Amino acid sequence: MSSAAPAAAHWKPRHSPWLVTISVMLATSMEVLDTSIANVSLPHIAGNLSASTEEATWVLTSYLVANAIVLSASAWLSTFFGRKRYLTFSVALFIISSALCGMAQSLPQLIFARVLQGIGGGGLQPLAQAIMLECFPPEERGVAMAAYGMGIVVMPIIGPTLGGWITDNFSWRWIFYINLPIGALGLFMQQAFVEDPPWIVRNMKASIDYIGFGLMALGIGLLQIVLDKGQQSDWFGSAWICWATAASVLALAVFVFWELRDPHPILNLRLLKNRNFATATVLISILGAVLYGSTALLPIFMQALLGYTAYDSGLAMTPRGIGSFLSMITVGRIVKKVDNRLIMSLGFIGLGCSTYLLSLLNLDISPSHISWPLVMSGFCMGFIFVPLTTLAVSTLRQDQIQQATGLYALLRNLGASVGISVMIAMQSRSAQSHQAILSSHLTPYDPAFHQYTERVRGALHGLSPQMAQRAAFGAVYAALVRQATLLSFMDAFRWMALICLACFPLAWILRKGRAPSGHVMIE
């Protein structure tokens, strides 16, 4: 071990940080968009490739599994191969696999191409974040994270709208083909403006942790499959879910033990000893859970209960993206002037309040009743994301940022997966519970039930008394199911609101600080 040269401690890129930012965010925004753009196109993909909708969900799952595994190894891969080389390889593979996705003629071909796409896209988020944080001086990192947040927060929100529009007006294949020109431009700009800092170049011969990588791939891969398929398979009522969960927990436990002892780990878990970084990873996991959980539930609510089409439900989500865009501009201006912990606290309180407003929805609402809470939640997310990311690395050395961003992004994505799975499971089970409670009132001795059925029977002219009674009972039961489903969505949004409100005190655990100026280099 030896100290880095003084120049390394104050390294700056040769080109403008904003040119570097545009270069890396083109590819990163493209990758983030692909995490949600295919959601509304699944029925079309299933029909075109002669598969069931259930089978077509592997189009999403295969991408998430491959993405999560590579995401967690991105810091080590970029250190071993050189960050610019790894970035070039990732973008090139993402472009090629996107073309293969669009050309797929069967579901297995599409799943294979999506796995390749996940491998290519897995490293783009932490690479972009690390490159931007290192290019900007500490006092400018809040502005950099505002630009980064525009891609990371806004793109998953506009994905369903764009995917629905492309599918309805062209073909589902074009949701993949649009990556080609954007990726090619990003690849060209990266070759021109992106460069490796000195400490990345000097560590290109780091040893390979095969055991750690294998344990990580097994544990995270099984965990992702359990989260994606658990509700569909009745969670722990299924034997294979139990075995997969046990294998995942065992693999991850051994992985943690191995990584803490290995001198060159895939994931530097020792960074979690840093109070700022550990607290920030918890908060970003929660933010990911709320963001993706609500993004998954709202389209289901609008399509199942309000009769929206896939495109209309995606379009209704757009206001959140508008709020996020305005927020990033606002936060970029104030982040250097106001205590970041105060900004985050206001963001969590506002996000909790806006999510609670969604729990007040009913079956007779207008689109504006959905739009305004979404604008508010999108605006508040920017107030959380930018200062949280800035404070997460504020007390880390510059040469630790690459590994930190990989772990940070991994936990955000895992939080999103957990949020989607838990919220959908909670909504489904809550609907069953409410249905059972409401059904207890469907008796001839309940005055409201008796009056309603009599009113429906009176409106059904021309039917025999027996047929009219059956039709009345059917109408009552259909209304009951809709009401139970509505109540289940209200419950899920209330829980997310409470989680957000419980997070704002945690923001004050973070502390303002400066990273150590020296670097420790591994020869």
C-alpha positions in Angstrom: 0.0 0.0 0.0 1.2 3.5 -0.8 -0.2 7.0 -0.9 -1.3 8.4 -4.2 0.5 11.3 -5.8 -0.8 14.7 -4.8 -2.1 15.2 -8.4 -4.3 12.3 -8.0 -5.9 13.8 -5.0 -7.0 16.8 -7.0 -7.6 15.1 -10.4 -9.8 16.9 -12.9 -10.9 15.7 -16.3 -9.5 17.3 -19.4 -12.9 18.0 -20.9 -15.8 20.0 -19.5 -17.7 18.0 -16.8 -20.9 18.8 -18.6 -19.8 17.2 -21.8 -18.8 14.1 -19.8 -22.3 14.3 -18.1 -24.1 14.3 -21.4 -22.0 11.5 -22.7 -22.7 9.1 -19.9 -26.3 10.1 -19.3 -27.4 9.4 -22.9 -26.7 5.7 -22.4 -27.8 5.6 -18.7 -31.1 7.2 -19.5 -31.7 4.7 -22.2 -31.0 1.8 -19.9 -33.2 3.2 -17.1 -36.0 3.7 -19.6 -35.9 0.0 -20.5 -36.7 -1.0 -16.9 -40.3 0.2 -17.4 -41.0 0.8 -21.1 -41.9 -2.9 -21.8 -44.4 -3.2 -18.9 -47.5 -2.0 -20.9 -46.4 -4.0 -24.0 -46.5 -7.4 -22.4 -49.9 -8.4 -23.8 -48.8 -7.5 -27.3 -45.5 -9.3 -26.9 -47.3 -12.4 -25.6 -49.8 -12.4 -28.5 -47.2 -11.8 -31.2 -44.9 -14.6 -29.9 -47.7 -17.1 -29.1 -47.1 -17.0 -25.4 -49.2 -16.5 -22.4 -49.0 -13.2 -20.5 -47.6 -15.1 -17.5 -44.8 -16.5 -19.7 -44.2 -13.1 -21.1 -43.4 -11.6 -17.7 -40.0 -13.3 -18.0 -39.2 -10.6 -20.4 -39.1 -8.3 -17.4 -37.7 -10.8 -14.9 -34.8 -12.0 -17.0 -33.7 -8.4 -17.5 -33.9 -7.6 -13.8 -32.0 -10.6 -12.7 -29.1 -10.1 -15.1 -29.1 -6.4 -14.4 -29.0 -6.9 -10.6 -26.1 -9.3 -10.8 -23.9 -7.2 -13.0 -24.9 -4.0 -11.1 -23.4 -5.3 -7.9 -20.2 -6.3 -9.7 -19.8 -3.1 -11.7 -17.2 -1.5 -9.4 -14.9 -4.5 -9.6 -15.4 -5.0 -13.3 -14.6 -1.4 -14.1 -11.5 -1.5 -11.8 -10.3 -4.7 -13.4 -10.9 -3.9 -17.1 -10.6 -0.1 -16.8 -13.7 2.0 -16.5 -13.7 3.5 -20.0 -13.2 0.1 -21.5 -16.0 -1.4 -19.4 -18.3 1.5 -20.2 -17.7 1.1 -23.9 -18.3 -2.7 -23.7 -21.5 -2.2 -21.7 -23.0 0.4 -24.1 -22.0 -1.6 -27.2 -23.6 -4.8 -25.7 -26.7 -2.9 -24.8 -27.1 -1.6 -28.4 -26.5 -5.0 -30.0 -28.9 -6.8 -27.5 -31.5 -4.2 -28.1 -31.4 -5.0 -31.8 -31.7 -8.7 -31.0 -34.7 -8.0 -28.8 -36.4 -6.2 -31.7 -35.6 -9.0 -34.1 -36.7 -11.9 -31.8 -39.1 -14.4 -33.4 -39.8 -16.5 -30.3 -40.1 -16.0 -26.6 -36.9 -17.9 -25.8 -35.0 -15.7 -28.2 -36.4 -12.5 -26.7 -35.6 -13.7 -23.1 -32.0 -14.5 -24.1 -31.6 -11.1 -25.7 -33.1 -9.5 -22.6 -30.5 -11.3 -20.4 -27.7 -9.9 -22.7 -29.4 -6.4 -22.4 -29.4 -6.7 -18.6 -25.7 -7.6 -18.6 -24.9 -4.7 -20.8 -27.1 -2.2 -18.9 -26.2 -3.4 -15.3 -23.1 -1.3 -15.0 -24.3 1.9 -16.6 -26.0 3.5 -13.6 -23.1 3.2 -11.1 -20.6 4.0 -13.8 -22.4 7.2 -14.8 -22.8 8.2 -11.1 -19.2 7.6 -10.3 -17.9 9.4 -13.3 -20.0 12.5 -12.7 -19.2 12.6 -9.0 -15.5 12.4 -9.7 -15.6 15.0 -12.5 -17.3 17.7 -10.5 -15.6 19.2 -7.4 -17.3 18.5 -4.1 -19.1 21.9 -4.0 -20.6 21.2 -7.4 -21.8 17.6 -6.9 -25.3 18.6 -5.9 -25.8 20.1 -9.4 -24.3 17.0 -11.0 -26.7 14.7 -9.1 -29.6 16.9 -10.2 -28.7 16.2 -13.8 -28.2 12.5 -13.0 -31.5 12.4 -11.2 -33.4 13.7 -14.2 -32.5 10.5 -16.0 -32.8 8.1 -13.1 -36.1 9.4 -11.6 -37.9 10.7 -14.7 -37.2 8.0 -17.2 -38.9 5.1 -15.4 -42.0 7.3 -15.0 -42.3 8.2 -18.7 -41.4 4.7 -19.8 -45.0 3.3 -19.6 -46.4 6.3 -21.6 -43.8 6.1 -24.3 -44.0 2.3 -24.4 -47.8 2.4 -24.8 -47.7 5.1 -27.5 -45.0 3.2 -29.5 -46.8 -0.1 -29.2 -50.2 1.3 -30.2 -48.9 3.3 -33.2 -46.0 1.2 -34.4 -45.0 -2.2 -32.9 -43.7 -3.5 -29.6 -40.3 -4.1 -31.4 -39.7 -0.4 -31.7 -39.5 0.0 -27.9 -36.1 -1.8 -28.3 -35.1 -0.3 -31.7 -35.2 3.3 -30.3 -32.1 2.4 -28.2 -29.9 2.1 -31.3 -29.5 5.7 -32.4 -29.4 7.0 -28.8 -26.8 4.4 -27.8 -24.7 5.1 -30.8 -24.5 8.8 -30.1 -23.7 8.1 -26.5 -20.9 5.7 -27.5 -19.4 8.2 -29.8 -19.4 11.0 -27.2 -17.9 8.7 -24.5 -15.0 7.8 -26.7 -14.3 11.5 -27.2 -14.8 12.9 -23.7 -14.7 10.2 -21.0 -11.3 9.2 -19.4 -10.1 7.0 -16.5 -8.8 8.7 -13.4 -5.3 7.7 -12.3 -6.4 5.3 -9.5 -8.6 3.3 -11.9 -5.8 2.9 -14.4 -3.4 1.7 -11.7 -5.8 -1.0 -10.4 -6.5 -2.6 -13.8 -4.7 -5.8 -12.7 -6.7 -6.4 -9.6 -7.2 -10.1 -8.7 -10.5 -11.8 -9.6 -12.8 -12.8 -6.8 -14.5 -15.8 -8.5 -16.0 -17.2 -5.3 -17.5 -13.9 -4.3 -19.0 -13.3 -7.8 -20.5 -16.8 -7.9 -22.1 -16.4 -4.4 -23.4 -13.0 -5.3 -24.9 -14.1 -8.6 -26.6 -17.1 -7.0 -27.9 -15.2 -4.0 -29.2 -12.1 -5.8 -30.4 -14.1 -8.8 -32.6 -16.4 -6.6 -33.7 -13.4 -4.5 -34.9 -11.6 -7.6 -36.8 -14.6 -8.9 -38.5 -15.1 -5.6 -39.5 -11.4 -5.4 -40.8 -11.5 -9.0 -42.6 -14.8 -8.8 -43.5 -15.0 -5.1 -47.1 -13.6 -5.3 -47.9 -15.6 -8.4 -46.8 -18.8 -6.7 -48.5 -18.0 -3.3 -45.2 -17.2 -1.7 -44.2 -19.7 1.0 -47.1 -21.9 0.2 -45.0 -23.1 -2.7 -42.2 -25.6 -2.0 -39.9 -24.2 -4.7 -40.3 -20.6 -3.3 -39.2 -22.0 0.2 -36.2 -23.8 -1.2 -35.2 -20.8 -3.4 -35.5 -18.4 -0.5 -33.4 -20.7 1.8 -30.7 -21.1 -0.9 -30.7 -17.3 -1.5 -30.3 -16.5 2.2 -27.5 -19.1 2.7 -25.6 -17.9 -0.4 -25.9 -14.2 0.6 -24.8 -15.0 4.2 -21.7 -16.8 3.0 -21.1 -14.0 0.5 -21.1 -11.4 3.2 -18.7 -13.5 5.3 -16.4 -14.0 2.3 -16.4 -10.4 1.1 -15.5 -9.1 4.6 -12.4 -11.4 4.6 -11.3 -10.9 0.9 -8.7 -8.2 0.3 -10.2 -7.5 -3.2 -13.9 -8.0 -2.8 -16.6 -7.7 -5.5 -18.5 -5.4 -3.2 -16.7 -3.4 -0.6 -19.1 -4.0 2.3 -16.7 -2.3 4.7 -18.0 1.0 3.3 -21.2 0.4 5.3 -19.1 1.2 8.4 -19.4 4.9 7.2 -22.4 6.4 8.9 -23.4 8.6 6.1 -23.1 5.9 3.5 -24.9 3.3 5.5 -27.8 5.6 6.4 -28.1 6.8 2.8 -28.3 3.2 1.4 -31.2 2.5 3.8 -33.0 5.7 2.7 -32.5 5.2 -1.0 -33.8 1.6 -0.7 -37.0 3.0 0.9 -37.3 5.7 -1.8 -36.9 3.0 -4.5 -39.5 0.9 -2.9 -42.0 3.8 -2.7 -41.2 5.0 -6.2 -41.5 1.7 -8.0 -44.2 0.3 -5.7 -46.5 3.2 -6.5 -45.6 3.2 -10.2 -46.6 -0.5 -10.3 -49.9 -0.1 -8.4 -51.3 3.1 -10.0 -51.6 1.7 -13.6 -53.3 -1.5 -12.2 -55.7 0.7 -10.2 -56.5 2.8 -13.3 -56.9 -0.1 -15.7 -58.8 -2.5 -13.3 -61.2 0.0 -11.6 -61.3 3.1 -13.8 -61.3 1.4 -17.2 -58.2 3.1 -18.6 -56.3 1.6 -21.5 -52.6 0.8 -21.2 -51.6 4.0 -23.0 -54.1 6.1 -21.0 -52.8 4.7 -17.7 -49.2 5.3 -18.8 -50.1 8.9 -19.9 -51.7 9.5 -16.5 -48.3 8.8 -14.8 -46.6 11.6 -16.8 -47.3 14.4 -14.2 -44.9 12.7 -11.8 -42.2 13.0 -14.4 -43.0 16.7 -14.9 -42.8 17.3 -11.1 -39.4 15.5 -11.0 -38.0 17.5 -13.8 -39.0 20.8 -12.2 -37.7 19.5 -8.9 -34.2 18.7 -10.3 -34.0 22.2 -11.7 -35.0 23.7 -8.3 -32.8 21.5 -6.2 -29.8 22.1 -8.4 -30.0 25.8 -7.5 -30.5 25.5 -3.8 -28.5 22.4 -2.8 -25.3 24.4 -2.2 -27.1 27.1 -0.2 -29.4 25.1 2.1 -28.7 22.3 4.6 -29.2 19.1 2.6 -30.7 17.4 5.6 -33.4 20.0 5.7 -34.1 19.6 2.0 -34.4 15.8 2.4 -36.7 16.2 5.5 -39.1 18.4 3.5 -38.9 15.9 0.6 -39.9 12.9 2.7 -42.7 14.9 4.4 -44.1 16.1 1.1 -43.7 12.6 -0.5 -45.7 11.1 2.5 -48.4 13.7 2.1 -48.7 13.3 -1.6 -48.9 9.5 -1.3 -51.5 9.8 1.4 -53.6 11.9 -1.1 -53.6 8.9 -3.4 -55.2 6.8 -0.7 -58.2 9.1 -0.8 -59.0 8.2 -4.4 -62.4 6.7 -5.2 -64.3 5.3 -8.3 -65.8 8.7 -9.3 -62.6 10.8 -9.6 -61.4 12.9 -12.5 -57.9 12.6 -14.0 -56.9 15.8 -12.1 -57.4 14.0 -8.7 -54.5 11.7 -9.8 -52.4 14.2 -11.6 -51.8 16.7 -8.8 -50.7 14.2 -6.1 -48.3 12.8 -8.8 -46.9 16.2 -9.6 -46.3 16.8 -5.9 -44.7 13.4 -5.3 -42.4 13.8 -8.3 -41.4 17.2 -7.1 -40.6 15.9 -3.6 -38.6 12.9 -4.9 -36.1 15.4 -6.4 -35.7 17.0 -2.9 -34.7 13.6 -1.6 -32.6 12.1 -4.4 -30.2 14.9 -5.0 -29.1 15.8 -1.4 -29.2 12.1 -0.3 -26.8 11.0 -3.1 -24.5 14.0 -2.4 -24.3 13.3 1.4 -23.9 9.5 0.8 -20.4 10.1 -0.6 -19.5 13.3 1.2 -17.4 11.5 3.8 -15.8 9.0 1.5 -12.5 9.3 -0.3 -12.6 10.0 -4.0 -11.2 6.6 -4.9 -13.9 4.9 -2.9 -16.7 6.5 -4.8 -16.7 4.0 -7.7 -17.3 1.0 -5.3 -19.8 3.0 -3.2 -22.0 3.9 -6.2 -22.2 0.3 -7.3 -23.4 -0.8 -3.8 -25.7 2.2 -3.6 -27.4 1.5 -6.9 -27.7 -2.2 -6.1 -29.5 -1.5 -2.9 -31.8 1.0 -4.6 -32.8 -1.6 -7.2 -33.3 -4.3 -4.6 -35.4 -1.8 -2.6 -37.5 -1.3 -5.8 -37.9 -5.0 -6.3 -39.0 -5.5 -2.7 -41.3 -2.5 -2.9 -43.1 -3.8 -6.0 -43.5 -7.4 -4.7 -44.6 -6.3 -1.2 -47.0 -3.7 -2.4 -48.7 -5.9 -5.0 -48.9 -8.8 -2.5 -50.3 -6.4 0.2 -52.9 -5.1 -2.3 -53.9 -8.6 -3.4 -54.3 -10.0 0.2 -55.9 -6.8 1.5 -58.5 -7.1 -1.3 -59.4 -10.6 -0.2 -59.6 -9.5 3.4 -61.9 -6.6 2.6 -64.0 -8.8 0.4 -64.5 -11.3 3.2 -65.6 -8.5 5.6 -68.0 -6.9 3.2 -69.5 -10.2 2.2 -70.6 -10.8 5.7 -73.2 -8.0 5.1 -74.7 -9.7 2.1 -77.7 -11.3 4.0 -81.4 -10.8 3.6 -81.4 -9.4 7.1 -79.2 -6.4 6.1 -81.5 -3.4 5.3 -79.1 -1.8 2.8 -78.5 -5.1 1.0 -82.3 -5.8 0.8 -83.1 -2.3 -0.5 -80.3 -2.4 -3.1 -81.3 -5.8 -4.5 -85.0 -4.8 -4.6 -84.1 -1.7 -6.5 -82.0 -3.6 -9.1 -84.7 -6.3 -9.4 -87.3 -3.6 -10.1 -85.2 -2.2 -13.0 -84.9 -5.6 -14.7 -88.1 -5.7 -16.6 -89.0 -8.8 -18.7 -87.1 -11.3 -16.5 -88.6 -14.0 -14.4 -88.4 -13.3 -10.6 -85.7 -16.0 -10.2 -83.6 -14.6 -13.0 -84.0 -11.0 -11.8 -83.0 -12.0 -8.3 -79.8 -13.8 -9.6 -79.0 -10.7 -11.8 -79.4 -8.5 -8.7 -77.2 -10.6 -6.6 -74.6 -10.6 -9.4 -74.6 -6.8 -9.6 -74.3 -6.5 -5.8 -71.3 -8.9 -5.8 -69.6 -7.1 -8.6 -70.0 -3.8 -6.8 -68.6 -5.5 -3.6 -65.5 -6.7 -5.4 -64.8 -3.3 -6.9 -65.2 -1.7 -3.5 -62.9 -4.3 -1.8 -60.3 -3.7 -4.5 -60.5 0.0 -4.0 -60.0 -0.3 -0.3 -57.0 -2.5 -0.8 -55.3 0.1 -3.0 -56.1 2.7 -0.3 -54.4 0.6 2.3 -51.3 0.1 0.2 -50.9 3.9 -0.4 -51.5 4.6 3.3 -48.7 2.2 4.2 -46.3 3.9 1.7 -47.2 7.3 3.1 -46.5 6.2 6.7 -43.1 4.8 5.6 -42.2 8.1 4.0 -43.1 10.1 7.1 -41.2 7.7 9.3 -38.0 8.4 7.2 -37.6 12.1 7.6 -36.1 11.9 11.1 -33.4 9.5 9.7 -32.2 12.3 7.4 -30.8 14.0 10.5 -28.6 11.0 11.3 -26.5 12.1 8.2 -23.8 14.6 8.9 -22.2 17.2 6.8 -18.5 16.4 6.2 -15.6 16.4 3.8 -14.0 13.4 2.4 -10.4 12.6 3.4 -8.1 14.2 0.9 -5.7 11.3 0.6 -6.0 8.2 -1.5 -4.9 4.7 -0.7 -3.8 2.9 -3.9 -3.6 -0.8 -4.3 -0.5 -1.7 -6.3 
